[in-house]
Structures are given as C-alpha cells and as structure tokens.
Amino acid sequence: MIPGVHIYIDGVIKDGDKVVRKVRRQKGHSFVKQFSQYLLASFGYCLVSIKDITAASKTKLVSNPRITINVNGSSGNASHGLVVGSSAAGVAITDYYVNTLIQHGITAGKLSYSANIIGAPTSDATSNYFIITRVFTNGSGGNVSVNELGLCGYDGSYYYCFARDVLASTIVLANGQNLTLNYTIKATI
C-alpha cells in the first residue's frame, strides 16, 4: 500500500434481510479544500476562511487550537455525516457539498437517513483506520439513484464538507430497499 491517508468506499444493498447486491470497494480521491483548511485551523493557524455547505465563507479565528468537528450525523440529518446525492459530475477541489443532495424523507426522490455509526480505530504494524457507516432507506414509492457521496462535519455553528466522491457506478435503490455505505479512512506509513 502507498503511504498516506486514503479513503475507501464499499457497501451493500438489501431488501429486508436479503442481500441484493454488494457495492464494490472503490478508492476515494475526494478530500476537498475545506478538509485541509479545517486541519490547518485545528493545528493552530490563526485565520482561515472556509466555505460551509451553503457556499458562504466562514472565517475561523483560532485562539484555542483545540477545534472539534462532529461527523456523527443523527438520524434524519442530511447536513452532516455521510450524505448522498444524485449528481455524477466530477469532483473538484473547490467542491463544498455534494452537487445534488438527496434529501431525507419518504416522498419521491428522497431517502431516509439513519444515524451514522463511527467504528473504533483499528491498528496494525503500518496503518490505522476507522469506518463511518450510514444506512439510507428508500420509502419513496419509486427508484432513487445514488451517484455521489460526501462526508460533512458540524463545528457547533456551521456545516462543512470535507470529502466528496462520485461512485464508480450508479446505485439504483428500489422502493423498500436500503443501502449501507461504509467510508473507511486509513492512514498508512
């Protein structure tokens, strides 16, 4: 494995307890500008301007370098944690959210967002990783297509997108199916 920080995406589509299809593991290439800006602010750099998910610039003046960011989105919250969208447009470093968010809900074109689950970190001789998981359920009455995935955080005031990926192939969820997505962040030396 190449040293660095890597993202991997995989998952499974189920209809009740029956596995319909596995989402093949793919490497993410998606840390966007806000990731490095927020990291810079958390390292104690004094002034950083970061776009939130509405594209509004927020200036972070850091007097205490201990900054926390919550990526553990609660049930029904499509503003932070893992979020999904329908756009297949390529990723740009300046992306500040998924291009076309699939809203939380049970009407046409929407998915129900479960709470995120963040697994405990796991280490071996050369790497450390953790997995963020979220289940999206289709109760819309029709098909919903998922093409993009984002990882967003909340700092107590604003929501920020730190990563956005376009999936290798479109995931079509039929009514009644659910999609479990796993987002693995792995640091390797």
CYANA upper distance limits for C-alpha pairs under 8 A (distance plus 0.5 A):
  1 MET  CA    188 THR  CA      8.01
  2 ILE  CA    188 THR  CA      7.78
  2 ILE  CA    189 ILE  CA      8.31
  3 PRO  CA    187 ALA  CA      7.90
  3 PRO  CA    188 THR  CA      5.32
  3 PRO  CA    189 ILE  CA      5.14
  4 GLY  CA    187 ALA  CA      6.13
  4 GLY  CA    188 THR  CA      5.81
  4 GLY  CA    189 ILE  CA      6.94
  5 VAL  CA    185 ILE  CA      7.57
  5 VAL  CA    186 LYS  CA      6.12
  5 VAL  CA    187 ALA  CA      4.81
  5 VAL  CA    188 THR  CA      6.90
  6 HIS  CA     27 LYS  CA      8.03
  6 HIS  CA     28 GLY  CA      7.63
  6 HIS  CA     29 HIS  CA      8.36
  6 HIS  CA    185 ILE  CA      6.31
  6 HIS  CA    186 LYS  CA      5.65
  6 HIS  CA    187 ALA  CA      6.77
  6 HIS  CA    188 THR  CA      8.44
  7 ILE  CA     27 LYS  CA      6.40
  7 ILE  CA     28 GLY  CA      5.32
  7 ILE  CA     29 HIS  CA      7.55
  7 ILE  CA     30 SER  CA      8.37
  7 ILE  CA    183 TYR  CA      7.35
  7 ILE  CA    184 THR  CA      6.02
  7 ILE  CA    185 ILE  CA      5.22
  7 ILE  CA    186 LYS  CA      6.81
  8 TYR  CA     25 ARG  CA      7.14
  8 TYR  CA     26 GLN  CA      6.19
  8 TYR  CA     27 LYS  CA      5.05
  8 TYR  CA     28 GLY  CA      5.87
  8 TYR  CA    182 ASN  CA      8.46
  8 TYR  CA    183 TYR  CA      6.34
  8 TYR  CA    184 THR  CA      5.50
  8 TYR  CA    185 ILE  CA      7.18
  9 ILE  CA     25 ARG  CA      5.95
  9 ILE  CA     26 GLN  CA      5.83
  9 ILE  CA     27 LYS  CA      6.84
  9 ILE  CA     28 GLY  CA      7.08
  9 ILE  CA    181 LEU  CA      7.63
  9 ILE  CA    182 ASN  CA      6.20
  9 ILE  CA    183 TYR  CA      5.38
  9 ILE  CA    184 THR  CA      6.92
 10 ASP  CA     22 LYS  CA      8.35
 10 ASP  CA     23 VAL  CA      5.81
 10 ASP  CA     24 ARG  CA      6.15
 10 ASP  CA     25 ARG  CA      4.82
 10 ASP  CA     26 GLN  CA      7.06
 10 ASP  CA    181 LEU  CA      6.45
 10 ASP  CA    182 ASN  CA      5.81
 10 ASP  CA    183 TYR  CA      7.41
 11 GLY  CA     22 LYS  CA      6.49
 11 GLY  CA     23 VAL  CA      5.18
 11 GLY  CA     24 ARG  CA      7.58
 11 GLY  CA     25 ARG  CA      7.96
 11 GLY  CA    179 LEU  CA      7.61
 11 GLY  CA    180 THR  CA      5.77
 11 GLY  CA    181 LEU  CA      4.90
 11 GLY  CA    182 ASN  CA      6.06
 12 VAL  CA     19 VAL  CA      7.53
 12 VAL  CA     20 VAL  CA      8.20
 12 VAL  CA     21 ARG  CA      6.45
 12 VAL  CA     22 LYS  CA      4.77
 12 VAL  CA     23 VAL  CA      5.75
 12 VAL  CA    179 LEU  CA      6.38
 12 VAL  CA    180 THR  CA      5.84
 12 VAL  CA    181 LEU  CA      7.33
 13 ILE  CA     19 VAL  CA      6.54
 13 ILE  CA     20 VAL  CA      5.98
 13 ILE  CA     21 ARG  CA      5.70
 13 ILE  CA     22 LYS  CA      6.59
 13 ILE  CA     23 VAL  CA      7.74
 13 ILE  CA    173 LEU  CA      8.20
 13 ILE  CA    177 GLN  CA      7.36
 13 ILE  CA    178 ASN  CA      6.23
 13 ILE  CA    179 LEU  CA      5.08
 13 ILE  CA    180 THR  CA      6.93
 14 LYS  CA     18 LYS  CA      5.97
 14 LYS  CA     19 VAL  CA      4.94
 14 LYS  CA     20 VAL  CA      5.64
 14 LYS  CA     21 ARG  CA      7.59
 14 LYS  CA    177 GLN  CA      6.08
 14 LYS  CA    178 ASN  CA      5.90
 14 LYS  CA    179 LEU  CA      7.04
 15 ASP  CA     19 VAL  CA      7.00
 15 ASP  CA     20 VAL  CA      6.93
 15 ASP  CA    176 GLY  CA      6.97
 15 ASP  CA    177 GLN  CA      5.03
 15 ASP  CA    178 ASN  CA      7.02
 16 GLY  CA    176 GLY  CA      8.22
 16 GLY  CA    177 GLN  CA      7.42
 16 GLY  CA    178 ASN  CA      8.42
 26 GLN  CA    167 LEU  CA      8.40
 26 GLN  CA    168 ALA  CA      7.73
 28 GLY  CA    165 ASP  CA      6.63
 29 HIS  CA    165 ASP  CA      7.22
 30 SER  CA     91 VAL  CA      7.51
 30 SER  CA     93 ILE  CA      8.39
 30 SER  CA    163 ALA  CA      5.43
 30 SER  CA    164 ARG  CA      5.51
 30 SER  CA    165 ASP  CA      5.83
 31 PHE  CA     35 PHE  CA      6.61
 31 PHE  CA     36 SER  CA      8.48
 31 PHE  CA     93 ILE  CA      7.97
 31 PHE  CA    162 PHE  CA      6.29
 31 PHE  CA    163 ALA  CA      4.80
 31 PHE  CA    164 ARG  CA      7.22
 32 VAL  CA     36 SER  CA      7.91
 32 VAL  CA     92 ALA  CA      7.80
 32 VAL  CA     93 ILE  CA      5.16
 32 VAL  CA     94 THR  CA      6.84
 32 VAL  CA     95 ASP  CA      6.85
 32 VAL  CA     96 TYR  CA      7.95
 32 VAL  CA    161 CYS  CA      8.15
 32 VAL  CA    162 PHE  CA      6.09
 32 VAL  CA    163 ALA  CA      5.85
 32 VAL  CA    164 ARG  CA      7.53
 33 LYS  CA     37 GLN  CA      6.79
 33 LYS  CA     93 ILE  CA      5.97
 33 LYS  CA     94 THR  CA      6.31
 33 LYS  CA     95 ASP  CA      7.99
 33 LYS  CA     96 TYR  CA      8.43
 33 LYS  CA    162 PHE  CA      7.83
 34 GLN  CA     38 TYR  CA      6.39
 34 GLN  CA     50 ILE  CA      6.50
 34 GLN  CA     51 LYS  CA      7.39
 34 GLN  CA     96 TYR  CA      7.70
 34 GLN  CA    160 TYR  CA      7.52
 34 GLN  CA    161 CYS  CA      7.07
 34 GLN  CA    162 PHE  CA      5.98
 35 PHE  CA     39 LEU  CA      6.62
 35 PHE  CA    161 CYS  CA      8.01
 35 PHE  CA    162 PHE  CA      5.02
 35 PHE  CA    163 ALA  CA      7.68
 36 SER  CA     40 LEU  CA      6.48
 37 GLN  CA     41 ALA  CA      6.78
 37 GLN  CA     48 VAL  CA      7.09
 37 GLN  CA     49 SER  CA      8.17
 37 GLN  CA     50 ILE  CA      7.07
 38 TYR  CA     42 SER  CA      6.66
 38 TYR  CA     48 VAL  CA      8.32
 38 TYR  CA     50 ILE  CA      7.96
 39 LEU  CA     43 PHE  CA      6.78
 40 LEU  CA     44 GLY  CA      7.34
 40 LEU  CA     45 TYR  CA      6.38
 40 LEU  CA     48 VAL  CA      8.29
 41 ALA  CA     45 TYR  CA      5.56
 41 ALA  CA     46 CYS  CA      7.27
 41 ALA  CA     47 LEU  CA      7.70
 41 ALA  CA     48 VAL  CA      6.83
 41 ALA  CA     60 LYS  CA      7.62
 41 ALA  CA     62 VAL  CA      7.05
 41 ALA  CA     65 PRO  CA      7.49
 41 ALA  CA     67 ILE  CA      8.22
 42 SER  CA     62 VAL  CA      8.39
 42 SER  CA     65 PRO  CA      5.74
 42 SER  CA     66 ARG  CA      6.61
 42 SER  CA     67 ILE  CA      5.84
 42 SER  CA     68 THR  CA      8.49
 43 PHE  CA     65 PRO  CA      6.51
 43 PHE  CA     66 ARG  CA      8.49
 44 GLY  CA     62 VAL  CA      6.86
 44 GLY  CA     63 SER  CA      8.21
 44 GLY  CA     64 ASN  CA      7.69
 44 GLY  CA     65 PRO  CA      4.89
 44 GLY  CA     66 ARG  CA      8.33
 45 TYR  CA     62 VAL  CA      7.35
 45 TYR  CA     65 PRO  CA      8.25
 46 CYS  CA     60 LYS  CA      8.22
 46 CYS  CA     61 LEU  CA      6.03
 46 CYS  CA     62 VAL  CA      5.45
 46 CYS  CA     63 SER  CA      7.46
 47 LEU  CA     59 THR  CA      7.34
 47 LEU  CA     60 LYS  CA      6.16
 47 LEU  CA     61 LEU  CA      5.25
 47 LEU  CA     62 VAL  CA      6.97
 48 VAL  CA     59 THR  CA      6.11
 48 VAL  CA     60 LYS  CA      5.59
 48 VAL  CA     61 LEU  CA      7.21
 49 SER  CA     57 SER  CA      6.55
 49 SER  CA     58 LYS  CA      5.94
 49 SER  CA     59 THR  CA      4.69
 49 SER  CA     60 LYS  CA      6.55
 50 ILE  CA     57 SER  CA      5.85
 50 ILE  CA     58 LYS  CA      5.68
 50 ILE  CA     59 THR  CA      6.72
 50 ILE  CA     60 LYS  CA      7.87
 51 LYS  CA     55 ALA  CA      5.66
 51 LYS  CA     56 ALA  CA      5.77
 51 LYS  CA     57 SER  CA      4.76
 51 LYS  CA     58 LYS  CA      6.45
 51 LYS  CA     96 TYR  CA      6.97
 51 LYS  CA    160 TYR  CA      7.56
 52 ASP  CA     56 ALA  CA      6.08
 52 ASP  CA     57 SER  CA      6.89
 52 ASP  CA     58 LYS  CA      7.33
 52 ASP  CA     96 TYR  CA      7.05
 52 ASP  CA    158 TYR  CA      6.97
 52 ASP  CA    159 TYR  CA      6.06
 52 ASP  CA    160 TYR  CA      5.13
 52 ASP  CA    161 CYS  CA      7.56
 53 ILE  CA     96 TYR  CA      5.98
 53 ILE  CA     97 TYR  CA      5.77
 53 ILE  CA    159 TYR  CA      6.34
 53 ILE  CA    160 TYR  CA      5.85
 53 ILE  CA    161 CYS  CA      6.75
 54 THR  CA     96 TYR  CA      8.28
 54 THR  CA     97 TYR  CA      8.44
 55 ALA  CA     96 TYR  CA      6.98
 67 ILE  CA    155 ASP  CA      8.45
 68 THR  CA    155 ASP  CA      6.76
 69 ILE  CA    153 GLY  CA      6.20
 69 ILE  CA    154 TYR  CA      5.96
 69 ILE  CA    155 ASP  CA      5.16
 69 ILE  CA    156 GLY  CA      8.32
 70 ASN  CA     80 HIS  CA      8.40
 70 ASN  CA     81 GLY  CA      8.32
 70 ASN  CA    153 GLY  CA      5.60
 70 ASN  CA    154 TYR  CA      5.49
 70 ASN  CA    155 ASP  CA      6.71
 71 VAL  CA     80 HIS  CA      6.39
 71 VAL  CA     81 GLY  CA      4.93
 71 VAL  CA     82 LEU  CA      8.21
 71 VAL  CA    151 LEU  CA      7.79
 71 VAL  CA    152 CYS  CA      6.47
 71 VAL  CA    153 GLY  CA      4.81
 71 VAL  CA    154 TYR  CA      6.97
 72 ASN  CA     80 HIS  CA      7.63
 72 ASN  CA     81 GLY  CA      5.65
 72 ASN  CA    115 ALA  CA      7.91
 72 ASN  CA    116 ASN  CA      5.85
 72 ASN  CA    117 ILE  CA      7.40
 72 ASN  CA    118 ILE  CA      7.48
 72 ASN  CA    153 GLY  CA      8.16
 73 GLY  CA     77 ASN  CA      6.50
 73 GLY  CA     78 ALA  CA      8.11
 73 GLY  CA     79 SER  CA      8.08
 73 GLY  CA     80 HIS  CA      5.57
 73 GLY  CA     81 GLY  CA      4.82
 73 GLY  CA     82 LEU  CA      7.83
 73 GLY  CA    115 ALA  CA      6.30
 73 GLY  CA    116 ASN  CA      5.90
 74 SER  CA     81 GLY  CA      8.40
 74 SER  CA    114 SER  CA      7.44
 74 SER  CA    115 ALA  CA      4.81
 74 SER  CA    116 ASN  CA      6.84
 75 SER  CA    113 TYR  CA      6.19
 75 SER  CA    114 SER  CA      4.83
 75 SER  CA    115 ALA  CA      4.47
 75 SER  CA    116 ASN  CA      7.94
 76 GLY  CA    104 HIS  CA      6.43
 76 GLY  CA    105 GLY  CA      8.24
 76 GLY  CA    112 SER  CA      7.00
 76 GLY  CA    113 TYR  CA      5.46
 76 GLY  CA    114 SER  CA      6.72
 76 GLY  CA    115 ALA  CA      7.77
 77 ASN  CA    104 HIS  CA      7.54
 77 ASN  CA    113 TYR  CA      7.14
 77 ASN  CA    115 ALA  CA      8.38
 78 ALA  CA     82 LEU  CA      8.47
 78 ALA  CA     83 VAL  CA      6.44
 78 ALA  CA    103 GLN  CA      6.91
 78 ALA  CA    104 HIS  CA      6.57
 78 ALA  CA    113 TYR  CA      7.42
 79 SER  CA     83 VAL  CA      7.81
 79 SER  CA    152 CYS  CA      7.44
 79 SER  CA    153 GLY  CA      8.49
 79 SER  CA    159 TYR  CA      7.19
 80 HIS  CA    151 LEU  CA      7.49
 80 HIS  CA    152 CYS  CA      4.95
 80 HIS  CA    153 GLY  CA      5.55
 80 HIS  CA    154 TYR  CA      6.84
 80 HIS  CA    159 TYR  CA      7.14
 80 HIS  CA    160 TYR  CA      8.25
 80 HIS  CA    161 CYS  CA      8.44
 81 GLY  CA    116 ASN  CA      6.87
 81 GLY  CA    150 GLY  CA      8.47
 81 GLY  CA    151 LEU  CA      6.03
 81 GLY  CA    152 CYS  CA      5.56
 81 GLY  CA    153 GLY  CA      6.60
 82 LEU  CA    116 ASN  CA      7.66
 82 LEU  CA    132 ILE  CA      8.23
 82 LEU  CA    133 THR  CA      8.10
 82 LEU  CA    134 ARG  CA      7.00
 82 LEU  CA    149 LEU  CA      7.42
 82 LEU  CA    150 GLY  CA      6.17
 82 LEU  CA    151 LEU  CA      5.24
 82 LEU  CA    152 CYS  CA      6.97
 83 VAL  CA     98 VAL  CA      8.19
 83 VAL  CA    101 LEU  CA      7.94
 83 VAL  CA    102 ILE  CA      8.35
 83 VAL  CA    149 LEU  CA      6.26
 83 VAL  CA    150 GLY  CA      5.66
 83 VAL  CA    151 LEU  CA      6.90
 83 VAL  CA    152 CYS  CA      7.88
 84 VAL  CA     98 VAL  CA      7.60
 84 VAL  CA    101 LEU  CA      6.56
 84 VAL  CA    102 ILE  CA      6.37
 84 VAL  CA    146 VAL  CA      7.04
 84 VAL  CA    147 ASN  CA      8.04
 84 VAL  CA    148 GLU  CA      6.12
 84 VAL  CA    149 LEU  CA      5.02
 84 VAL  CA    150 GLY  CA      6.75
 85 GLY  CA     98 VAL  CA      6.50
 85 GLY  CA     99 ASN  CA      7.30
 85 GLY  CA    100 THR  CA      5.50
 85 GLY  CA    101 LEU  CA      4.68
 85 GLY  CA    102 ILE  CA      5.27
 85 GLY  CA    146 VAL  CA      6.23
 85 GLY  CA    147 ASN  CA      6.57
 85 GLY  CA    148 GLU  CA      5.45
 85 GLY  CA    149 LEU  CA      6.76
 86 SER  CA     99 ASN  CA      8.24
 86 SER  CA    100 THR  CA      6.01
 86 SER  CA    101 LEU  CA      7.15
 86 SER  CA    102 ILE  CA      7.04
 86 SER  CA    145 SER  CA      6.50
 86 SER  CA    146 VAL  CA      5.37
 86 SER  CA    147 ASN  CA      5.38
 86 SER  CA    148 GLU  CA      6.56
 87 SER  CA     98 VAL  CA      8.29
 87 SER  CA     99 ASN  CA      6.37
 87 SER  CA    100 THR  CA      5.89
 87 SER  CA    146 VAL  CA      8.30
 87 SER  CA    147 ASN  CA      6.21
 87 SER  CA    148 GLU  CA      6.66
 87 SER  CA    166 VAL  CA      8.45
 88 ALA  CA    147 ASN  CA      5.92
 88 ALA  CA    148 GLU  CA      6.96
 88 ALA  CA    166 VAL  CA      6.52
 88 ALA  CA    167 LEU  CA      8.34
 89 ALA  CA     99 ASN  CA      8.09
 89 ALA  CA    166 VAL  CA      7.90
 90 GLY  CA    166 VAL  CA      7.23
 91 VAL  CA     95 ASP  CA      7.40
 91 VAL  CA    164 ARG  CA      7.23
 91 VAL  CA    165 ASP  CA      7.03
 91 VAL  CA    166 VAL  CA      7.48
 95 ASP  CA     99 ASN  CA      8.48
 95 ASP  CA    164 ARG  CA      7.99
 96 TYR  CA    160 TYR  CA      7.55
 96 TYR  CA    161 CYS  CA      5.92
 96 TYR  CA    162 PHE  CA      8.14
 97 TYR  CA    150 GLY  CA      7.34
 97 TYR  CA    152 CYS  CA      8.24
 97 TYR  CA    160 TYR  CA      8.05
 97 TYR  CA    161 CYS  CA      5.75
 97 TYR  CA    164 ARG  CA      7.60
 98 VAL  CA    148 GLU  CA      7.28
 98 VAL  CA    149 LEU  CA      7.26
 98 VAL  CA    150 GLY  CA      6.32
 98 VAL  CA    164 ARG  CA      6.80
102 ILE  CA    109 GLY  CA      7.49
102 ILE  CA    110 LYS  CA      6.16
102 ILE  CA    111 LEU  CA      7.23
103 GLN  CA    109 GLY  CA      8.33
103 GLN  CA    110 LYS  CA      5.72
103 GLN  CA    111 LEU  CA      6.98
104 HIS  CA    110 LYS  CA      6.15
104 HIS  CA    111 LEU  CA      5.67
104 HIS  CA    112 SER  CA      5.47
104 HIS  CA    113 TYR  CA      6.32
105 GLY  CA    110 LYS  CA      5.66
105 GLY  CA    111 LEU  CA      5.91
105 GLY  CA    112 SER  CA      5.61
105 GLY  CA    113 TYR  CA      8.37
105 GLY  CA    139 GLY  CA      8.38
105 GLY  CA    140 SER  CA      8.13
106 ILE  CA    110 LYS  CA      6.28
106 ILE  CA    111 LEU  CA      6.67
106 ILE  CA    112 SER  CA      6.96
106 ILE  CA    138 ASN  CA      7.55
106 ILE  CA    139 GLY  CA      5.42
106 ILE  CA    140 SER  CA      5.04
106 ILE  CA    141 GLY  CA      8.38
107 THR  CA    139 GLY  CA      7.73
107 THR  CA    140 SER  CA      5.03
107 THR  CA    141 GLY  CA      7.74
108 ALA  CA    140 SER  CA      5.32
108 ALA  CA    141 GLY  CA      7.13
108 ALA  CA    142 GLY  CA      7.21
109 GLY  CA    140 SER  CA      6.89
109 GLY  CA    142 GLY  CA      8.07
109 GLY  CA    143 ASN  CA      8.00
109 GLY  CA    144 VAL  CA      6.11
110 LYS  CA    138 ASN  CA      7.61
110 LYS  CA    139 GLY  CA      8.37
110 LYS  CA    140 SER  CA      6.60
110 LYS  CA    144 VAL  CA      7.67
111 LEU  CA    136 PHE  CA      6.38
111 LEU  CA    137 THR  CA      5.92
111 LEU  CA    138 ASN  CA      5.42
111 LEU  CA    139 GLY  CA      7.23
111 LEU  CA    140 SER  CA      7.46
111 LEU  CA    144 VAL  CA      8.23
112 SER  CA    136 PHE  CA      5.95
112 SER  CA    137 THR  CA      5.45
112 SER  CA    138 ASN  CA      6.90
112 SER  CA    139 GLY  CA      7.76
113 TYR  CA    134 ARG  CA      7.90
113 TYR  CA    135 VAL  CA      6.85
113 TYR  CA    136 PHE  CA      5.43
113 TYR  CA    137 THR  CA      7.28
114 SER  CA    134 ARG  CA      6.63
114 SER  CA    135 VAL  CA      5.86
114 SER  CA    136 PHE  CA      6.77
114 SER  CA    137 THR  CA      8.46
115 ALA  CA    134 ARG  CA      6.88
115 ALA  CA    135 VAL  CA      8.11
116 ASN  CA    132 ILE  CA      7.22
116 ASN  CA    133 THR  CA      6.11
116 ASN  CA    134 ARG  CA      5.22
116 ASN  CA    135 VAL  CA      8.20
117 ILE  CA    132 ILE  CA      6.20
117 ILE  CA    133 THR  CA      5.60
117 ILE  CA    134 ARG  CA      6.89
118 ILE  CA    130 PHE  CA      7.80
118 ILE  CA    131 ILE  CA      6.42
118 ILE  CA    132 ILE  CA      5.00
118 ILE  CA    133 THR  CA      6.92
119 GLY  CA    130 PHE  CA      6.26
119 GLY  CA    131 ILE  CA      5.77
119 GLY  CA    132 ILE  CA      6.81
120 ALA  CA    130 PHE  CA      6.59
120 ALA  CA    131 ILE  CA      8.21
121 PRO  CA    128 ASN  CA      7.19
121 PRO  CA    129 TYR  CA      5.97
121 PRO  CA    130 PHE  CA      5.04
121 PRO  CA    131 ILE  CA      8.27
122 THR  CA    128 ASN  CA      6.08
122 THR  CA    129 TYR  CA      5.91
122 THR  CA    130 PHE  CA      6.75
123 SER  CA    127 SER  CA      6.19
123 SER  CA    128 ASN  CA      4.79
123 SER  CA    129 TYR  CA      7.07
124 ASP  CA    128 ASN  CA      7.09
126 THR  CA    188 THR  CA      6.18
126 THR  CA    189 ILE  CA      5.95
127 SER  CA    186 LYS  CA      7.32
127 SER  CA    187 ALA  CA      5.96
127 SER  CA    188 THR  CA      4.71
127 SER  CA    189 ILE  CA      6.80
128 ASN  CA    186 LYS  CA      6.22
128 ASN  CA    187 ALA  CA      5.85
128 ASN  CA    188 THR  CA      7.12
129 TYR  CA    184 THR  CA      7.25
129 TYR  CA    185 ILE  CA      6.01
129 TYR  CA    186 LYS  CA      4.60
129 TYR  CA    187 ALA  CA      6.70
130 PHE  CA    184 THR  CA      6.27
130 PHE  CA    185 ILE  CA      6.23
130 PHE  CA    186 LYS  CA      7.21
131 ILE  CA    182 ASN  CA      6.83
131 ILE  CA    183 TYR  CA      6.03
131 ILE  CA    184 THR  CA      4.84
131 ILE  CA    185 ILE  CA      6.93
132 ILE  CA    182 ASN  CA      6.23
132 ILE  CA    183 TYR  CA      5.57
132 ILE  CA    184 THR  CA      6.86
133 THR  CA    180 THR  CA      7.45
133 THR  CA    181 LEU  CA      6.14
133 THR  CA    182 ASN  CA      5.03
133 THR  CA    183 TYR  CA      6.79
134 ARG  CA    180 THR  CA      6.31
134 ARG  CA    181 LEU  CA      6.12
134 ARG  CA    182 ASN  CA      7.39
135 VAL  CA    178 ASN  CA      7.13
135 VAL  CA    179 LEU  CA      6.04
135 VAL  CA    180 THR  CA      4.83
135 VAL  CA    181 LEU  CA      6.87
136 PHE  CA    178 ASN  CA      5.98
136 PHE  CA    179 LEU  CA      5.61
136 PHE  CA    180 THR  CA      6.91
137 THR  CA    176 GLY  CA      7.44
137 THR  CA    177 GLN  CA      6.55
137 THR  CA    178 ASN  CA      4.65
137 THR  CA    179 LEU  CA      6.85
138 ASN  CA    143 ASN  CA      8.27
138 ASN  CA    144 VAL  CA      7.70
138 ASN  CA    173 LEU  CA      7.15
138 ASN  CA    174 ALA  CA      7.34
138 ASN  CA    175 ASN  CA      5.68
138 ASN  CA    176 GLY  CA      5.84
138 ASN  CA    177 GLN  CA      6.14
138 ASN  CA    178 ASN  CA      6.52
139 GLY  CA    175 ASN  CA      6.05
139 GLY  CA    176 GLY  CA      6.01
139 GLY  CA    177 GLN  CA      8.38
140 SER  CA    144 VAL  CA      8.49
140 SER  CA    175 ASN  CA      6.69
141 GLY  CA    175 ASN  CA      5.75
141 GLY  CA    176 GLY  CA      8.39
142 GLY  CA    174 ALA  CA      6.74
142 GLY  CA    175 ASN  CA      5.67
143 ASN  CA    172 VAL  CA      6.91
143 ASN  CA    173 LEU  CA      5.98
143 ASN  CA    174 ALA  CA      4.97
143 ASN  CA    175 ASN  CA      6.28
144 VAL  CA    172 VAL  CA      6.24
144 VAL  CA    173 LEU  CA      5.75
144 VAL  CA    174 ALA  CA      7.16
144 VAL  CA    175 ASN  CA      8.39
145 SER  CA    170 THR  CA      6.97
145 SER  CA    171 ILE  CA      6.12
145 SER  CA    172 VAL  CA      4.94
145 SER  CA    173 LEU  CA      6.76
146 VAL  CA    170 THR  CA      6.33
146 VAL  CA    171 ILE  CA      5.57
146 VAL  CA    172 VAL  CA      6.87
146 VAL  CA    173 LEU  CA      8.29
147 ASN  CA    166 VAL  CA      6.30
147 ASN  CA    167 LEU  CA      5.89
147 ASN  CA    169 SER  CA      7.52
147 ASN  CA    170 THR  CA      5.55
147 ASN  CA    171 ILE  CA      7.06
148 GLU  CA    164 ARG  CA      7.60
148 GLU  CA    165 ASP  CA      6.08
148 GLU  CA    166 VAL  CA      4.82
148 GLU  CA    167 LEU  CA      6.12
149 LEU  CA    164 ARG  CA      6.15
149 LEU  CA    165 ASP  CA      5.75
149 LEU  CA    166 VAL  CA      6.91
149 LEU  CA    167 LEU  CA      7.81
150 GLY  CA    161 CYS  CA      7.33
150 GLY  CA    162 PHE  CA      8.02
150 GLY  CA    163 ALA  CA      5.91
150 GLY  CA    164 ARG  CA      4.75
150 GLY  CA    165 ASP  CA      6.85
151 LEU  CA    161 CYS  CA      6.36
151 LEU  CA    162 PHE  CA      6.24
151 LEU  CA    163 ALA  CA      5.63
151 LEU  CA    164 ARG  CA      7.05
152 CYS  CA    159 TYR  CA      7.24
152 CYS  CA    160 TYR  CA      5.88
152 CYS  CA    161 CYS  CA      4.62
152 CYS  CA    162 PHE  CA      6.22
152 CYS  CA    163 ALA  CA      7.70
153 GLY  CA    159 TYR  CA      6.09
153 GLY  CA    160 TYR  CA      5.78
153 GLY  CA    161 CYS  CA      6.85
153 GLY  CA    162 PHE  CA      7.84
154 TYR  CA    158 TYR  CA      6.18
154 TYR  CA    159 TYR  CA      4.99
154 TYR  CA    160 TYR  CA      6.88
155 ASP  CA    159 TYR  CA      7.26
173 LEU  CA    177 GLN  CA      6.43
173 LEU  CA    178 ASN  CA      7.53
173 LEU  CA    179 LEU  CA      7.91
